[in-house]
Amino acid sequence: MYRIAEIREENTYVQIRGRVIKTLIVGTARSQRLVVTVEDESGQIDLVWFQGVKWLGDKFSNGQEWIVFGKPQQFNKQWNIPHPEVEPPESELLPISKSIQPIYSSTEKLKSKGLDYKGLGKLVRALLMHKKFYLAENLTLDIIDRLRLVSRQDAFLTVHFPQSPDLLAKAQARLKFEELFFVQLRMLKNRAFRLQKTDGHVFTNVGEYLNNFYHHHLTFELTNSQKKVIREIRADMGSGKQMNRLLQGDVGSGKTMVALMCMLIALDNNFQACLMAPTEILANQHYSNISRMLSGLNINVRLLTGSKKQGERKEVIEMLESGSLSILIGTHALIEDNVQFRNLGLVVIDEQHRFGVAQRAALWEKNQKTPHVLVMTATPIPRTLAMTLYGDLDVSVIDEMPPGRKPIITKHVYDRDHYKVYNFLKQKIRQGNQVYIVYPLIEESESLDLKNLTDGYKGVVREFPEPDFKVGMVHGRMKQQQKDEEMKRFLQKETRILVSTTVIEVGVDVPQATVMIIENADRFGLSQLHQLRGRVGRGSVQSYCILMTPDELGNDARQRINTMLRTNDGFEIAETDLRLRGPGDLQGTQQSGILNLRIADIIRDEKILKFARNIASDILDDDPGLKLEKNANLAKYVDHMDEHKQNWGLIS
């Protein structure tokens, strides 16, 4: 139950208890609406109905108390709840507790069948109170006794019809622990199975390729963080167990260099390596950089993408099968059936969330023995999300940036000062720099008052005319070849301004691009803003990120903007983004299939999550396969989970 003053932007639905102080019918004829103002000890809020105004108006009298459930929204900076569900506190529908009433969300279709929240409540109560209703226990007696948890059946009864706030809290604690515990138990069990059953190539040699490159061709000192991660990966690849490691690091932290040195270890052990990137332009960039860095080392590196001519493709495939090709870099073309390796030892997947599960898994089938797998992401993952989403993988983090890079200067500018920003851009372009301008939409939307790409592009072209300036445009509806051509022109400085949607969020390295303008920055998530900012600052020249917004900003939007102004630390930004938006909205979580949490919250319940993981780990240390009789309940429930969920850890 919320107090009115506690309502925030992040609240999807709230339940409040308030007393009617005013009832008002506003408007005439079809535009009428009923506005009922209620208050509690903390404040006031309007309840608004646009339908059934006449008969609803007779329902409310000043001084009456109501339990209210609905979705809050702001209008003219004031909170209101449109079309809420209301119920008098003394209702005899669910006479369980006068202070806590269950409210079930419904839909218009269900309501038309008599299943509003009252009807749903009757059904739920009838089910739970039926004499044959029984929920089998899924935890062990040891865990229940140790943590003093209520039974599963009592928890379900109480969470629907609590007798008191204290009993409700105990029921919620039981269900939260259960939910998080089984997520952790399942992932740790799968990880243990992978380590036990999936043998890997043993890379014991660190020889000529790596040593020659490190001592004679590496033109800069690795950061301590890069060295630490390479040691972790070397230990994995020499253990005899198949490596399945996630490498995360902020934009520009040096993940590709780590991947290259690990590929050289594979070569030192007479194995091949490959790197798969999500786009052709990014694959070309990796090929160009790696070929340049390995120049003079007599290592055969080739590129395979969808645009390769048949003759070139045939040559690459023949070299791959003969073993004369050591490193193959490419796009989805790497997973085609006719692409076969002689002895693939290491697979590197860049920006892994851009590939489907089946696409990533296809690389596993290129060898009789599973190759080592290193998946990389430039999207920092908060520790609680990583524990939940990638809990069955080994995770390495590069948390240090290479020396010499200047921090990106981030500025917040209101739309009314566009002319100042354009003058700044002209100055920077005349100095030889390039500029990104990012818009949130391709075309104008009737429902969203946002800047749109097509109108924005026309405005930029007017403001920056040829021949002094050249402007390009890319967006997600363009064919991949068109996008690649536009990016190539920008990379070669044929265009100086690139107007774009967020398709450049993960893209090529353009050292001369030093200014990032983000229009309607208030409409982007924090992690996305940070990824876009990371497109600049790739060279030694001072770079800038300018966040353009309307004058009026909501609380969450202002908090996101202030976070961007305060820090360049991707992990701090990811933690803040997780708190603001929740895990379901963050990049890459939807395909995981494991974050459909019903009651637990990995942000608010972080302590429960860590505690649950520790207990799951202790149980598996004692009984890795859950074969002991005392763990029969756990094994049965995990098997049930496995029937409905894929083991992403084995195919990442």
C-alpha positions, 0 to 999 in steps of 0.5 A: 500500500503506497502513500500518495506522496510516495508515488514515483515515475517508476511505479507501474501500478500503485494501491492507495487508501484515500478519503474523497474530498471533492467530486467534479464532472468536467466538460460537456456531452462526449468530452465529459470526465469525472474527477474524484479527488482523494487524500491521505495523510501525505497528500492528494491525487485525482481519480479520473474516469472518461466513461460511465461518468453519470453513474460513477458520479453518484457512487462517491460521497465526500468523506468516504474511504476507498482502496484504489488500484491503478496506473499513475500518470502525470498531467500538468505536473500533477499525479492522477490515476485514470480509470482505477479499480476502487473498493471500499475498505469494509468490502465483504468480498475478501474479508481477510484483513481490513488493512490489506486488500488484494487487488488483481489487475485485469483487462477490458476483455476480462472485465466484460466477462465479469472478471474484473479484480473482484471476480479474479479475487473470487476465483483465486480465493476459491482455488486456494481455499479448495480442499484439494489445493496442495502445493508440493514443497520444493525446498529441502527441510534443511533450508526451511529450518535453517532460514526459518521459512514458512511453507510454500503452501502457506506462503501462497495463501498469505501473499494473496490474503495476508492477515497482517503486514508482518505475515505478508513480509514473511510470505514474500521473503519465502517466495523471493528466496525460492525464485532467486535460489532456483535461478542460481541453483540451475545456472550453477548446476549447468556450469558444473556439468559443462566443466565436468562433461565438456572437455576442451583443447589443452593450450599449454604452449605460449610460443613464438606467435604470442611472444614475438608479437608481444615483445616486437610488434605491440606498440603500447603497454597493456593495461593491468586489467588487460593483463589480468584478463589474459591470465584468466583466459590462459588458465581456462584454455590450459585447464583441459575444460572447454572455456565459455567466458564472457569478456565485458569492458567499456567502449575503447577498453581494449577487448579486441587486443585481448582477443587477438592475443588469445587467438595467438595462443591458439595458433601457438598450439597449432589450432585455428581461430575465428572472430565473428562480428555482427555487421560487415563494416565492423568485420572489415574494421576488425580485419583491417586492424588485426591484419595491420597489427600482425603485419610481418608475422607471417600469419594468414588472416582472411575476411569472409562476409556475405559480399565476398565474390564466389571465387574469393569465398572458395579460396578462403574455404579451401585454405580453411579446410587445409589448415593454411588459414590461421585466423578467419574474421567475418560476419554470419557467413562464418556459420554457413554449412560449407565453411569448415575448419580443419582444427578450430580451437578458439571462437571469439564473438564480438557484441554477442547480444547482436546474434541469436542463440542458434547463430552462436551455437552453430560455430560449436558444430565446426569441430568434433571437439568443442572449441573454446569460446570467448564472447565480448560485449561493450555493454557494461553489465551490473553485478546483480544482472551478471549474476542472474543473467550470466551466472553459469558463465565465467566473466572477465572484466576490463575495468581500466582504460588505456592511458593517454585518452582524454575523457569525453566532455559531456554537455547538456544543452536545451533545444532553444540554444541549437544555434550555439551548438551548430556554430560549435560544430562548424568550428570543429569541422573546419578543424578537420573533425567529424560529427555524429547527430543522432535522432530517436525516430526515423519519421515523424510520429503522431503519438510522440513529440520527438525530433525525427531523422528525416526532418532533422537531416533536411535541417542539417543539410540546410544549415551545413550546405555543400561544398563546405560541408557534406552530410550523410544519413544512416538508419535501420530501415536501410539495407545493410549494403547501403548502411555499410556504404554510408559508414565507409564514406564517413570513415574515409572522411567523404562525409563530415556529418553523419545523421543517424538513428541508434544504428551507430550505437555499436559500430566502426572506429572513426578516430576523427569523429570527435563530436556526438550530438544526441537529440531528445536525449531525455528519451534514451536509456542511460546505457544507450546514451553511454554507448552512443557517447562511446562512438567518439573519443577514439583518438587523442583529440578532445571529444565532446558529447552534447545532450539536447533536450526540451526545457521540461524534463521529468525526474527520471530523465533529469537523473539520467542526464545528470548521471551522464554529466557526472561520470564516464564510468560505464559500470556506474552508469549501468548500475544507475540504469538498472535501478531506474529501468529494471532488468527487463528493459536492459539490452540483451535480457529478453532473449535470456529467458531467465529474468521473468521474475514474478516477485523478486527484484534483483535490485531491491533484493540484491542481498537475498540474491547473493545469499541464495547464490551462496547457499546454492553453491554450498549445496552443489559443492556437496552434491554436484548432481543433486543425487542425494535423497535429501536434495530430491525436491531440488532436483525435481524442481530444477528438472522441471525448469530445464524442461521449459528453458534453454541452457544459454550457458552452453551455447553462448 
